[in-house]
């Protein structure tokens, strides 16, 4: 698992780095193309402006009567403009033959050469010429060249301005180097940030992996420490909630096993001991019936324990959605439960005081399960009430809930015992001597049923008056009532 986590960390890190590099590659390619086009366009426009400015100067000379392009004044103007701008300039006649050049050498190699016919035709057609060309055989290498028509007096001609292509490329390479250095620094910074970002992202996953291995070994104490408020932090919090639930379930499982083992051990030891005593003759014949009755009683107690465990399993398998689709008359359930316990109540010489409504009260839930709740509460109340006292049963409705309370007069349940009486296999010390038939699951089953129905149960015990109360949701409409 650890190597897999490292693989995930490395893969995520490499993926992030590759994304950064790809982004800068695309950005760099776009920048290179756009910057080269921009520099070329700016340089061409500058050269064209220079050509127009030089043309205006030559026109001024032509207006003064200087119509020969080979005149020293004309040549001097061309040389001056070329020296100020750094461009190379040539003038051709109307056939495209070079008659004047900005070179200052005495024997200029360009004089007498002709520019391509296509260059002259382009100027005649569109008024200008732009190209990267050697102008036929005029130059030794390709240059940036622009050209315009130059009518100077009666002798029209053409002016071509050129610049060394390497200068533009050098300028572009300077920009490219600056961008490359900035991009490299940005990539390194991004890689550094990605390393810590991916590491931070993978830390909770590693903690969850380590915690999961601990859970597999039965140790539910490790927890993940979420940082921030993103999805990973929410996942870590959910993981901790799951761990808490697993820890509670494991604790409940261990407690259940311990409690069941304890509850099974005592009756099984009693049954085994008395049965062996009868078999080997250590029990006198006249007392065999007494011991057989004890064995029968303990066997029945084991049977009740098993039935209680089965009831718990069945209750936990019912979903809240199934319960919400059922309804029944709670008043009828209370009345039937009282009738079923009439013999026991009479045997205890108890009076029953009922405060019940005249109209039915329909509640949402499973009728059999709630019947078990009412029966258990009434049975406990009758079992632990003092003989000759009053057993009080009330049923009422309030704010969309139905309430049932069962009260009896008997021993007061100690205050410290009240929070524990709904736990599995729990019995108060005073009740143990009176409740040999119980297994300590009745009230736990009651609470489990009410929890599954969305209800609550409360208990109070003061000055010998003990009251158990629970509530259920009232059915809203006729259709639910008839369900």
C-alpha positions in Angstrom: 0.0 0.0 0.0 2.8 2.4 0.8 4.5 1.9 -2.6 1.1 2.5 -4.2 0.8 5.8 -2.4 4.2 6.8 -3.5 3.2 5.9 -7.1 0.1 8.1 -6.8 2.3 10.9 -5.3 4.9 10.6 -8.1 2.2 10.3 -10.8 0.4 13.4 -9.5 3.6 15.3 -9.2 4.7 14.4 -12.8 1.3 15.2 -14.1 1.3 18.6 -12.6 4.9 19.3 -13.8 4.0 18.1 -17.3 1.0 20.4 -17.4 3.1 23.4 -16.4 5.7 22.6 -19.0 3.1 22.0 -21.7 1.4 25.3 -20.8 4.7 27.2 -21.1 5.6 25.4 -24.3 2.3 26.4 -25.9 2.6 29.9 -24.5 6.2 30.2 -25.6 5.4 29.0 -29.1 2.6 31.5 -29.4 4.8 34.3 -28.0 7.6 33.5 -30.4 5.3 33.6 -33.4 3.4 36.7 -32.3 6.6 38.6 -31.2 8.4 37.8 -34.5 5.4 39.0 -36.5 5.1 42.1 -34.3 8.8 43.0 -34.7 8.7 42.3 -38.4 5.6 44.4 -38.9 7.0 47.3 -36.8 10.3 47.2 -38.6 8.6 47.1 -42.0 6.3 50.1 -41.0 9.3 52.0 -39.8 11.2 51.3 -43.1 8.1 52.4 -45.0 7.9 55.6 -43.1 11.6 56.2 -43.8 11.0 55.6 -47.5 8.1 58.1 -47.5 10.1 60.7 -45.7 13.0 60.3 -48.1 10.6 60.5 -51.0 9.3 63.8 -49.7 12.9 65.2 -49.5 13.6 64.1 -53.0 10.4 65.7 -54.3 11.5 68.9 -52.6 14.8 68.7 -54.5 12.9 68.0 -57.7 10.8 71.1 -57.2 14.1 73.1 -57.1 14.9 71.8 -60.6 17.2 68.9 -59.6 15.8 66.1 -61.6 18.9 63.9 -62.0 19.0 61.2 -59.3 22.8 61.0 -59.8 23.2 64.6 -58.9 25.4 65.1 -55.8 22.7 66.9 -53.9 20.3 64.1 -54.5 22.9 61.5 -53.6 23.8 63.5 -50.5 20.2 63.5 -49.3 19.9 59.8 -49.7 23.2 59.1 -47.8 22.1 61.5 -45.0 18.8 59.7 -44.5 20.4 56.3 -44.7 23.0 57.3 -42.1 20.4 58.7 -39.7 18.2 55.6 -39.9 20.8 52.8 -40.4 18.9 51.5 -43.5 20.3 50.9 -46.9 18.6 52.9 -49.7 18.7 52.7 -53.5 17.0 54.6 -56.3 16.1 53.1 -59.7 14.9 54.5 -62.9 11.5 53.6 -64.2 12.9 50.4 -65.7 14.2 49.3 -62.3 17.9 49.9 -63.0 19.8 51.3 -60.0 21.0 54.8 -60.5 21.8 56.0 -56.9 22.8 54.1 -53.8 23.4 55.1 -50.2 26.8 53.3 -50.1 29.6 55.8 -49.8 32.2 53.6 -51.7 33.5 55.3 -54.8 32.8 52.2 -56.9 29.4 51.1 -55.6 28.7 47.5 -56.7 24.9 48.1 -56.8 25.0 50.9 -59.5 23.8 49.6 -62.8 22.1 46.4 -61.5 18.4 46.0 -61.9 15.8 45.0 -59.4 13.4 42.2 -60.2 10.5 43.1 -62.6 8.1 41.7 -60.0 9.2 44.4 -57.5 8.5 47.2 -60.0 5.2 45.6 -61.0 4.1 45.4 -57.4 4.8 49.1 -56.8 2.9 50.0 -60.0 0.0 47.8 -59.0 -0.4 48.5 -55.3 1.8 51.6 -54.7 4.3 49.7 -52.4 6.5 46.7 -52.2 7.3 44.6 -49.1 9.3 41.5 -49.1 12.2 39.5 -47.6 14.4 39.2 -50.7 17.9 39.7 -52.1 16.2 41.8 -54.9 17.5 39.4 -57.5 21.3 39.9 -57.6 21.4 43.3 -56.0 22.3 41.9 -52.5 24.4 39.0 -51.4 21.8 37.8 -48.9 18.1 38.1 -48.2 17.1 41.4 -46.6 13.9 43.1 -45.5 13.0 45.4 -48.4 10.3 48.0 -48.9 9.8 50.1 -52.0 7.7 53.0 -53.3 7.2 55.0 -56.5 9.3 58.1 -56.7 8.2 60.5 -59.4 10.7 63.3 -59.2 10.0 65.8 -62.0 9.8 64.4 -65.5 11.9 61.4 -64.6 9.9 58.9 -62.5 11.8 56.2 -60.5 11.6 53.9 -57.5 13.0 54.1 -54.0 13.9 50.9 -52.1 14.8 50.8 -48.4 16.3 47.6 -47.0 17.7 46.4 -43.7 19.8 43.4 -42.8 17.5 40.5 -41.7 19.9 39.4 -39.0 19.3 42.6 -37.1 15.5 41.8 -36.8 16.3 38.2 -35.9 18.8 39.5 -33.3 16.2 41.7 -31.7 13.7 38.9 -31.7 16.2 36.5 -30.2 16.9 39.0 -27.4 13.2 39.1 -26.6 13.1 35.3 -26.9 16.0 34.9 -24.4 14.3 37.1 -21.9 11.1 35.2 -22.2 12.9 31.9 -22.0 14.6 32.9 -18.8 11.4 34.2 -17.3 9.6 31.0 -18.4 12.3 28.8 -16.9 12.1 30.6 -13.6 8.3 30.3 -13.7 8.6 26.6 -14.4 11.1 26.0 -11.6 8.8 28.0 -9.2 5.8 26.1 -10.4 7.6 22.8 -9.9 8.6 23.8 -6.4 5.0 24.9 -5.6 3.6 21.7 -7.2 5.9 19.6 -5.0 4.5 21.0 -1.8 0.9 21.2 -3.1 0.8 17.6 -4.2 2.6 16.6 -1.0 0.0 18.4 1.1 -2.8 16.8 -1.0 -1.4 13.3 -0.6 -0.7 13.6 3.2 -4.3 13.0 4.3 -4.6 10.1 1.9 -1.5 8.6 3.4 -2.9 9.2 6.9 -6.1 7.5 5.8 -4.1 4.6 4.4 -2.1 4.1 7.6 -5.3 4.4 9.7 -7.1 1.9 7.5 -4.3 -0.6 8.2 -4.6 0.0 11.9 -8.4 -0.6 11.7 -7.7 -3.9 9.9 -5.6 -4.9 12.9 -8.4 -3.9 15.3 -6.9 -0.6 16.5 -9.5 2.1 15.9 -7.7 5.0 17.7 -5.8 6.6 14.7 -7.6 9.7 13.2 -6.9 11.8 10.1 -6.1 15.5 10.7 -8.0 17.5 8.0 -6.5 20.8 6.9 -8.5 23.5 5.1 -12.0 23.3 3.8 -11.7 21.6 0.5 -13.0 18.2 -0.7 -10.0 16.3 0.7 -10.7 17.9 4.1 -14.3 16.9 3.9 -13.2 13.4 2.9 -10.9 13.3 6.0 -13.7 14.4 8.3 -16.0 11.8 6.8 -13.3 9.2 7.3 -13.0 10.2 11.0 -16.8 9.9 11.4 -16.6 6.4 9.8 -13.8 5.6 12.2 -15.9 6.7 15.2 -18.8 4.6 14.0 -16.5 1.6 13.6 -15.0 2.1 17.0 -18.4 2.3 18.6 -19.6 -0.8 16.6 -16.5 -2.7 17.7 -16.9 -1.7 21.3 -20.6 -2.7 21.2 -19.6 -6.0 19.6 -17.1 -6.8 22.3 -19.5 -5.7 25.0 -22.2 -7.8 23.5 -20.0 -10.9 23.4 -18.9 -10.3 27.0 -22.4 -9.7 28.2 -23.8 -12.7 26.3 -21.0 -14.9 27.6 -21.7 -13.7 31.1 -25.5 -14.3 30.8 -25.0 -17.7 29.2 -22.3 -18.8 31.7 -24.4 -18.6 34.9 -27.5 -20.7 33.7 -25.3 -23.2 31.8 -23.1 -23.7 34.9 -26.3 -24.2 37.0 -27.8 -26.6 34.5 -24.6 -28.6 34.1 -23.9 -28.8 37.9 -27.4 -29.9 38.9 -27.7 -32.4 36.0 -24.4 -33.9 36.9 -25.5 -34.1 40.6 -28.6 -36.0 39.7 -26.8 -38.3 37.3 -24.0 -39.3 39.8 -26.4 -39.5 42.8 -25.0 -36.7 44.9 -28.4 -35.1 44.8 -30.8 -37.0 47.2 -33.8 -38.5 45.3 -36.3 -36.6 47.4 -34.7 -33.3 46.1 -34.4 -34.3 42.4 -37.7 -32.6 41.5 -36.6 -29.4 43.1 -33.3 -29.4 41.1 -35.1 -30.4 37.9 -37.4 -27.4 38.4 -34.3 -25.2 38.7 -32.8 -26.7 35.5 -36.1 -26.1 33.7 -36.2 -22.5 34.9 -32.6 -21.9 33.7 -33.3 -23.5 30.4 -36.3 -21.3 29.9 -34.1 -18.3 30.8 -31.6 -19.3 28.1 -34.5 -19.6 25.7 -35.6 -16.1 26.5 -32.1 -14.8 26.0 -31.9 -16.4 22.6 -35.3 -15.0 21.6 -34.2 -11.6 22.8 -31.1 -11.8 20.6 -33.3 -12.8 17.6 -35.6 -9.9 18.3 -32.6 -7.5 18.3 -31.4 -8.9 15.0 -34.9 -8.5 13.4 -35.3 -5.0 14.7 -32.0 -3.9 13.2 -33.0 -5.3 9.8 -36.1 -3.1 9.4 -35.5 0.2 7.5 -37.0 3.6 8.5 -38.6 3.8 5.0 -40.5 0.5 5.6 -41.8 1.8 9.0 -42.9 5.2 7.5 -45.3 3.4 5.2 -47.3 1.9 8.0 -49.7 3.2 10.6 -52.0 1.9 13.3 -54.3 2.9 16.2 -52.1 3.4 19.3 -55.1 3.5 21.6 -56.1 0.0 20.6 -52.5 -1.3 21.2 -52.5 0.1 24.7 -55.9 -1.4 25.5 -55.0 -4.9 24.1 -51.7 -4.9 26.1 -53.6 -4.1 29.3 -56.0 -7.0 28.6 -53.1 -9.4 27.9 -51.5 -8.6 31.3 -54.8 -8.6 33.3 -53.9 -11.9 35.0 -50.5 -10.7 36.1 -51.8 -7.3 37.3 -54.6 -9.1 39.2 -52.1 -11.5 40.8 -50.1 -8.5 42.0 -53.3 -6.9 43.5 -52.7 -3.8 41.5 -55.3 -1.2 40.6 -55.1 0.3 37.1 -55.8 4.0 36.5 -56.1 4.8 32.8 -56.3 8.3 31.2 -57.1 7.5 27.6 -58.8 9.5 24.8 -62.2 8.5 23.4 -61.0 8.9 19.8 -58.4 6.7 18.1 -54.9 8.1 17.7 -53.2 6.8 14.6 -49.4 6.8 14.6 -46.7 5.9 12.0 -44.9 2.7 12.6 -45.1 -1.1 12.9 -48.0 -2.2 15.1 -46.3 -5.5 16.3 -43.1 -3.7 17.3 -45.0 -0.9 19.3 -47.2 -3.6 20.9 -43.9 -5.2 22.2 -42.9 -1.8 23.6 -46.1 -1.2 25.4 -46.2 -4.8 26.7 -42.6 -4.6 28.0 -43.3 -1.4 29.8 -46.5 -2.6 31.4 -44.9 -5.9 32.3 -42.0 -4.2 34.0 -44.3 -1.8 35.8 -46.5 -4.7 37.1 -43.4 -6.8 38.0 -41.7 -4.1 40.1 -44.7 -2.4 41.6 -45.6 -2.8 45.3 -48.6 -5.1 45.8 -51.8 -3.2 46.3 -50.6 0.0 44.6 -51.9 1.8 41.5 -50.6 1.3 38.0 -51.2 4.5 35.9 -51.4 4.4 32.1 -51.9 7.6 30.1 -52.2 8.3 26.3 -52.5 11.8 24.8 -51.5 13.8 21.7 -49.6 17.0 21.5 -48.0 19.0 18.6 -48.1 16.2 16.1 -46.8 13.5 18.5 -48.6 10.8 20.5 -47.4 10.2 24.1 -47.7 7.1 26.3 -46.7 7.0 30.0 -46.7 4.1 32.4 -46.2 4.8 36.1 -45.9 2.5 39.1 -45.1 2.7 42.8 -42.1 0.7 43.9 -38.4 1.0 44.7 -36.8 4.2 43.5 -34.3 3.6 40.7 -31.0 5.2 41.8 -30.2 8.3 39.9 -26.8 7.0 38.7 -28.6 4.0 37.2 -31.1 5.9 35.1 -28.8 6.6 32.1 -27.8 2.9 32.0 -31.2 1.0 32.2 -31.6 1.0 28.4 -28.3 -0.7 27.8 -28.0 -4.4 26.9 -28.0 -6.8 29.8 -28.2 -4.1 32.4 -30.2 -4.6 35.6 -30.1 -2.6 38.7 -28.9 -4.3 41.9 -32.4 -4.1 43.5 -34.1 -5.6 40.5 -31.8 -8.6 40.2 -33.2 -10.3 43.3 -36.7 -9.7 42.0 -36.2 -10.5 38.4 -34.7 -13.9 38.1 -36.6 -14.5 34.9 -35.3 -11.4 33.1 -32.2 -11.3 30.8 -31.7 -7.5 30.7 -32.8 -7.1 27.1 -36.3 -5.8 27.5 -35.6 -2.1 27.9 -32.8 -2.2 25.3 -35.3 -3.7 22.8 -37.8 -1.0 23.7 -35.3 1.8 23.1 -34.1 0.1 19.8 -37.7 -0.1 18.5 -38.4 3.5 19.4 -35.1 4.7 17.9 -36.0 3.0 14.6 -39.4 4.7 14.7 -37.9 8.2 15.3 -39.4 8.2 18.8 -37.9 8.9 22.2 -38.2 7.3 25.6 -37.8 9.0 29.0 -37.7 7.7 32.6 -38.1 9.4 35.9 -37.9 7.8 39.4 -38.5 9.9 42.5 -39.8 8.9 46.0 -40.9 5.5 44.8 -42.8 6.8 41.7 -41.2 5.5 38.5 -42.6 6.7 35.1 -41.6 5.5 31.6 -42.8 7.7 28.7 -42.4 7.5 25.0 -43.6 9.3 21.9 -44.4 8.5 18.3 -45.2 10.5 15.2 -48.9 10.9 14.4 -50.1 9.8 11.0 -50.9 12.9 8.9 -53.8 11.8 6.6 -56.6 9.3 6.1 -54.6 7.3 3.7 -51.8 6.7 6.3 -54.4 5.9 8.9 -55.9 3.2 6.7 -52.5 1.7 5.9 
